[in-house]
Each structure stands twice: as structure tokens, then as C-alpha cells.
Amino acid sequence: MGQKNINVGLLGHKFMGKAHSNAYRKMSMFFDPSARVTMKAIFGLEEDEVITAAKKFGWESYETSWEKLVRRNDIDMIDIAAATKVHKDAAIAAANEGKHVFCEKPLALNLAEARQVLEVVKKCKVKHQIGFNYRFVPAIVFAKKLIDEGKIGKIFHVRASFLQSWLIDPDVPLGWKLDKKLCGSGSLGDLGSHAVDLARFLAGEFESVAGMEKTFVKTRPVEGAKKDGLRAEVEVDDATVFVARFKNGAMGTFETSRFAQGHKSDLSIEINGEYGGLKFCFERMNELHYHSAKDEPGTQGFRLIQASEVVHPYMKAWWPAGHVIGYEHTFVHELYEFAEAIANDTETCPSFEDGVKCAQIVEAVEISCKNKTSVKIDEV
């Protein structure tokens, strides 16, 4: 029998669409996938833009209707990298057509929609994976290995943050990431979902949360409007902080902001346990800091691990030891794993179930902020 072929249809050709396109092009060059992944068709609303993207990124064809793309019988897998507003409808339509579905986070605009998506993909028995790409940083996967091996013992503390600063200017237009109807949530859903997912991945399930949120700039210019002073209300958060209890007894603190001066795209997580601790900062993504309380007195402290050797996850596919990789490689890793799951009929991780659990935590934080009370996750 010949190698299985997976024909991909991609929704979106901008930031995430470009990242995913690059991943498909790199996959067979650096890995040995069980299936041949073909970049069959890409979707974009503006025909001139999507034609340019298809040629530049290497797609065989294009569509200006995602509904038409999803119905094509020469497509096996739909990759949703478009705005959050279309995630639910596109994922459900793809699953109903019997196509495997990869979807960028968040899974949908809210928890109710996310649950609808999960119900349909399970009913249709298609493969599904959500785009929590930071799980596929070699240093993070190695940190997970150390935790699972008991290197830091029982976990006491989790502290995570995702800080950016691109919205401080009050005249930044009200783009789709600031329009609640299109994005669902502000810094909490956009940035906090990654921090929440990493905490779940490394430390376990959440029990309860209590938070507060703030919108620092209440109105912004309407995107595309002339210089007529037209502004609209901002309905999503600029920053959110919350505390959490984990089911294993650990305590957590979380902060997300698009107003943190000095931070460009700073996703950080630290985990402290009875035998040691781990620290990771995405702006130095090839580095993991590990402390062992079992080291000799006088030698203890956080040691730097350069996670770029063959022993570190995924690194044998790339360069010699010490030659670092970057942001774009996380997409290669996650889409490679999804293609492998399709080809070999294995479980996906993170699946849409992880997407629903993340949405559940985000919604619990939103309820907590509104009602000024602690909220149990299992009651949301």
C-alpha cells in the first residue's frame, strides 16, 4: 500500500494562516510523516488577497467561500485559522462533511458554542485538535516530562502570565480582536487561554477561580472610518487577573494584559513543588530553568537548561545541539502531530475537549469578575 494522502483546506491567510501554511511546507522536509500532506485549497474573503496568498504560500487552489471549501470532496481535513466568529460554524460544517478538524484557539466565542462543536465532532467521529501551539515548545514538553517523572514532587504553586503592550495607544482602532461579537473575549480569551492551557497541561485540573478585569480605554476609533472622530465602545477586557485553586491542592495566580509596557509577547509560567521548581518564558523559548532541592547545599538554585539537544522533544528533527528554533516551529510540531493522528488513527492532544475545558475556565473567570465571587469550575 502507498503512503496515505491528507488533502488540507485552510481557512484564513493572514497571521495564523501564514503560520500554518509555513508549517505544512516544513513538515515533510524535517519530519517523516506517515501521510503525505497536500496543501489543496485556501480560503479568504477578498479574492485578490487570497489569490496572492495561495501563490505565495504554495496552495493548489483557493475559495472565497469557506462553506464551498468545506463541501469539496477533494478535502480530507479542514484547518480553521480565521477569526473566532467563524470557528463554531466552520468546525461543525466540516465535521458534518466527515472531515477532520484542526481549529485555532479559542474553540468558539463562548462555552456554549464550544460544547456544541465538541458534541458534533464526537458524533461524527472525526479527528479534532485545538491550536494550543505553546504545548509544542520543546522546553515545555520537557518540563512536562520532568513533572511526570516526579522531579519536582507535589505541586504547591502555579503562577502564569501573558503580557503584551500593543493596545496602550487609545487610538488603536476597534479591530476584530476588540469586537466582542467577533472575538468573544479580550485579553482573557486571547492571551489567558494559552496560560490556562499550559497550567492544565503541566499542573492539572482547576477547581475554582476568582478574578477581576479592567478595560482601560473605554472607546476606540471605528476601524476603517475616516477622520471623523467616530468611536465605539470597547466591550472586552484590556487586562484580567485571577487566582485559582487546583484539584490537586495547588494554588495559582494568573495575569493577562495588553497594557503591560515593556512586554511584547511575554508568556511565562513558573511551577513550584516539594522537590524543586520550573520556570519558562516564551520570549526565551529555548530555555527552561529547573531547580532541584536535592542538590548539595550551597549549589542549589535555578539552573539553565538549553532545550536544543537531541534528548529534548522534537529537536532531533531540526539542527545540531545549541542551534535554537523559533515561534514558527511550534506550528510545525502541532500540525505534524495532528496529521500523524489522522494517518495512524490515534488520539489527538490537545483535542476539542481541552478547548472546552479551557473555555469553561475562561467563562468561570468572567462570571467571577462580574459577580465578584469565587466560582467553581464544575458548576459552569
Residue pairs with C-beta under 8 A, 6 or more apart in sequence:
3 34
3 35
3 36
4 34
4 35
4 36
4 343
5 35
5 36
5 37
5 38
5 76
6 35
6 36
6 37
6 38
6 76
6 77
6 339
6 342
6 343
7 38
7 40
7 74
7 75
7 76
7 77
8 24
8 37
8 38
8 39
8 40
8 75
8 76
8 77
8 78
8 79
9 40
9 41
9 42
9 43
9 63
9 69
9 70
9 72
9 75
9 77
9 78
9 79
9 99
10 17
10 20
10 21
10 39
10 41
10 42
10 43
10 59
10 79
10 81
11 17
11 42
11 43
11 66
11 69
11 78
11 79
11 80
11 81
11 82
11 86
11 90
12 20
12 43
12 44
12 80
12 81
12 82
12 83
13 21
13 42
13 43
13 44
13 49
13 50
13 53
13 54
13 57
16 81
16 82
16 104
16 131
17 42
17 44
17 53
17 57
17 81
17 82
18 53
18 57
19 81
19 327
19 328
19 331
20 79
20 81
20 331
20 335
21 39
21 42
21 53
21 57
21 58
21 59
22 57
22 328
22 331
22 332
23 328
23 331
23 332
23 334
23 335
23 336
24 37
24 39
24 58
24 335
25 39
25 57
25 58
26 328
26 329
26 332
27 33
27 37
27 332
27 335
27 336
27 339
28 36
28 37
30 317
30 318
30 332
31 317
31 332
31 336
33 336
33 339
33 340
33 343
34 339
34 340
34 343
34 344
35 339
35 340
35 342
35 343
37 335
37 339
38 60
39 57
39 58
39 59
39 60
40 59
40 60
40 61
40 72
40 74
40 75
41 59
41 60
41 61
41 62
41 63
41 69
41 72
41 75
42 50
42 53
42 54
42 57
42 59
42 61
42 62
42 63
43 50
43 62
43 63
43 64
43 65
43 66
43 69
43 82
44 50
44 53
44 62
44 64
45 64
46 64
47 62
47 64
50 62
50 63
50 64
51 62
53 59
53 62
54 60
54 61
54 62
63 69
63 72
66 82
66 86
66 90
67 93
69 75
69 78
70 78
70 90
70 93
70 94
70 97
70 99
71 93
71 97
75 99
76 99
76 100
76 342
77 99
77 100
77 101
77 102
77 127
77 338
77 339
77 342
78 90
78 91
78 94
78 99
78 100
78 101
78 102
79 102
79 103
79 335
80 86
80 87
80 90
80 91
80 94
80 101
80 102
80 103
80 104
81 104
81 131
82 90
83 176
83 182
83 183
84 106
84 108
84 109
84 182
84 183
84 184
85 109
85 176
85 181
85 182
85 183
87 103
87 104
87 106
87 107
87 108
87 109
87 113
87 117
88 107
88 108
88 109
88 113
88 114
88 116
88 117
90 103
91 101
91 103
91 107
91 108
91 117
91 120
91 121
91 128
91 352
92 116
92 117
92 120
94 100
94 101
94 126
95 101
95 117
95 120
95 121
95 123
95 124
95 126
95 128
96 120
96 124
98 124
98 126
99 126
100 126
100 127
100 128
100 338
100 342
101 121
101 126
101 127
101 128
101 129
101 352
102 128
102 129
102 130
102 131
102 335
102 338
103 117
103 128
103 129
103 130
103 131
103 352
103 355
104 130
104 131
105 130
105 131
105 132
105 193
105 194
105 197
105 355
105 358
106 114
106 184
106 185
106 189
106 190
106 193
106 355
106 358
106 359
106 362
107 113
107 114
107 117
107 118
107 130
107 352
107 355
107 356
107 358
107 359
108 114
108 116
108 117
108 184
108 359
109 183
109 184
110 184
110 359
110 363
111 356
111 359
111 360
111 362
111 363
111 380
114 352
114 355
114 356
114 359
115 356
117 352
117 355
118 128
118 352
118 353
118 355
118 356
121 128
121 352
127 338
127 341
127 342
127 348
128 348
128 351
128 352
129 334
129 337
129 338
129 341
129 348
129 349
129 350
129 351
129 352
130 350
130 351
130 352
130 354
130 355
130 358
131 331
131 334
132 193
132 194
132 197
132 198
132 201
132 334
132 350
132 354
132 358
133 330
133 331
133 333
133 334
134 140
134 194
134 197
134 198
134 267
134 282
134 330
135 141
135 197
135 198
135 201
135 334
135 350
136 314
136 330
136 331
136 333
136 334
136 337
137 280
137 282
137 285
137 330
138 286
138 307
138 308
138 312
138 313
138 314
138 315
138 325
139 280
139 285
139 286
139 287
139 288
139 305
139 307
139 312
140 198
140 201
140 202
140 280
140 288
141 312
141 313
141 314
142 288
142 305
142 307
142 312
142 313
143 202
143 271
143 278
143 280
143 288
144 201
144 202
145 313
146 152
146 278
146 290
147 155
147 202
147 203
147 271
147 273
147 278
150 275
151 275
151 276
151 290
151 292
152 271
152 272
152 273
152 274
152 275
152 276
152 277
152 278
153 273
153 274
153 275
153 276
154 248
154 249
154 273
154 274
155 203
155 204
155 246
155 248
155 250
155 271
155 272
155 273
156 249
156 250
156 251
156 272
156 273
156 274
157 250
157 251
157 252
157 253
157 270
157 271
157 272
158 199
158 202
158 203
158 244
158 246
158 250
158 251
158 252
158 253
158 269
158 270
158 271
159 252
159 253
159 254
159 269
159 270
160 195
160 196
160 198
160 199
160 252
160 253
160 254
160 255
160 267
160 268
160 269
160 270
161 195
161 254
161 255
161 256
161 257
161 266
161 267
161 268
162 187
162 191
162 192
162 194
162 195
162 255
162 256
162 257
162 266
162 267
162 268
163 191
163 255
163 256
163 257
163 260
163 263
163 266
163 268
164 187
164 191
164 257
164 258
164 260
164 263
164 264
164 265
164 266
165 258
165 259
165 260
165 261
165 262
165 263
165 264
166 172
166 258
167 178
167 217
167 238
167 258
167 259
168 258
168 259
168 261
170 217
170 220
171 220
171 221
172 220
172 221
173 220
173 221
173 222
173 223
173 224
174 220
174 221
174 222
174 223
174 231
174 232
174 234
175 223
176 182
176 183
177 183
177 186
177 190
178 186
178 220
178 234
178 236
179 235
179 236
180 235
180 236
183 189
183 190
183 236
185 236
185 237
185 362
185 366
186 215
186 236
186 237
186 238
186 240
186 258
187 236
187 237
187 238
187 239
187 240
187 256
187 257
187 258
188 213
188 237
188 240
188 256
188 362
188 365
188 366
189 236
189 362
190 256
191 256
191 257
191 258
191 267
192 240
192 254
192 256
192 362
192 365
193 358
193 359
193 362
194 267
195 254
195 256
195 267
195 269
196 206
196 254
196 358
196 361
196 362
197 350
197 354
197 358
198 267
198 269
199 206
199 244
199 252
199 254
199 269
200 206
200 354
200 357
200 358
200 361
201 350
202 269
202 271
202 278
203 246
203 248
203 250
203 252
203 271
204 246
204 247
204 248
204 250
205 246
205 247
205 248
205 357
205 377
206 244
206 245
206 246
206 247
206 252
206 361
206 364
206 377
207 244
207 245
207 246
207 247
207 376
207 377
207 378
208 244
208 245
208 364
208 374
208 375
208 376
208 377
209 242
209 243
209 244
209 245
209 361
209 364
209 365
209 368
209 374
209 375
209 377
210 242
210 243
210 244
210 368
210 373
210 374
210 375
211 240
211 241
211 242
211 243
211 254
211 365
211 368
211 369
212 240
212 241
212 242
212 369
212 372
213 237
213 239
213 240
213 241
213 366
213 369
214 237
214 238
214 239
214 240
215 234
215 236
215 237
215 238
216 238
216 239
216 259
217 234
217 238
218 233
218 234
219 231
219 232
219 233
219 234
220 231
220 232
220 234
221 230
221 231
222 230
222 231
222 232
237 369
238 257
238 258
238 259
239 255
239 256
239 257
239 258
239 259
239 260
240 254
240 255
240 256
240 257
240 365
240 369
241 253
241 254
241 255
241 256
242 253
242 254
242 365
242 368
242 369
243 251
243 252
243 253
243 254
244 251
244 252
244 253
244 254
245 251
245 252
246 252
257 263
260 266
264 283
265 282
265 283
266 281
266 282
266 283
267 281
267 282
267 283
268 279
268 280
268 281
268 282
269 279
269 280
270 277
270 278
270 279
270 280
271 277
271 278
274 293
275 292
275 293
275 294
276 290
276 291
276 292
276 293
276 294
277 290
277 291
277 302
278 288
278 289
278 290
278 291
279 288
279 289
279 302
280 287
280 288
280 289
281 287
285 325
285 326
285 327
286 306
286 307
286 308
286 324
286 325
287 304
287 305
287 306
287 307
288 304
288 305
288 307
289 302
289 303
289 304
289 305
290 302
290 303
290 305
291 300
291 301
291 302
291 303
292 300
292 303
293 300
306 322
307 315
308 315
308 319
308 321
308 322
308 323
308 324
308 325
309 315
309 321
309 322
310 316
310 321
314 329
314 333
315 321
315 325
318 325
318 329
319 325
337 348
337 349
338 348
340 346
341 347
341 348
360 377
360 380
361 377
363 380
364 375
364 376
364 377
364 380
365 375
367 375
367 380
368 374
368 375
